[in-house]
Amino acid sequence: MTPHELSLLHDMREAASDILTRTQGCDKEGFVNNRDLQLIVERLFITLGEAAVRLEKQYPQTASRVPNLRGPIGFRNFLIHVYDQIDPARVWDVVVSDLVTLSDAVSRLLTDAAGTEEA
């Protein structure tokens, strides 16, 4: 993988990890009632989604190895373009239902890439 591909994957993994760390120990009600946390998580989802957009456009072969990559891209677009309709409960649902799977997939790609470089 190119350094830029690796950078995009690292950005995706870091954003996902930051979201999971910041929401650890939180529940839906706590998230919905914490505007500061909502703003942080939304911003991190935008970063994650933007890295996914760039990966898909510039490195489609690598992007195809990330299951459901269109999910974070679509969510980023929603957060940016329909900002006035963001439902904190829906954001929370994405955190708990989709983020770990995505993070794990990206981590596996980075691990595979690191193993390839050592060989």
C-alpha angles and dihedrals in degrees: 000000000000120000089249093054089050091048092053092048090048090050090052093048093045093050091048091047092049091051092049092047094048093048096043110126091014126117131203094268092049091049094047090052096047109078094178092056091046091055092048093049093046091052092049091049089053090053091047092049094047091052088050091051091052092045091051094047099041103030108026094164092058091040090056088062092063109083115232094359089160088068097070090039092054092044091052090051091050093049092050102039103031097036092143092062100049111137112203090209090058091049088052091051090055090050094054099035107038113016102076092050092050093046092050092050093050091046090053091052091051091047091049090049092050090050091050092052092053093050 
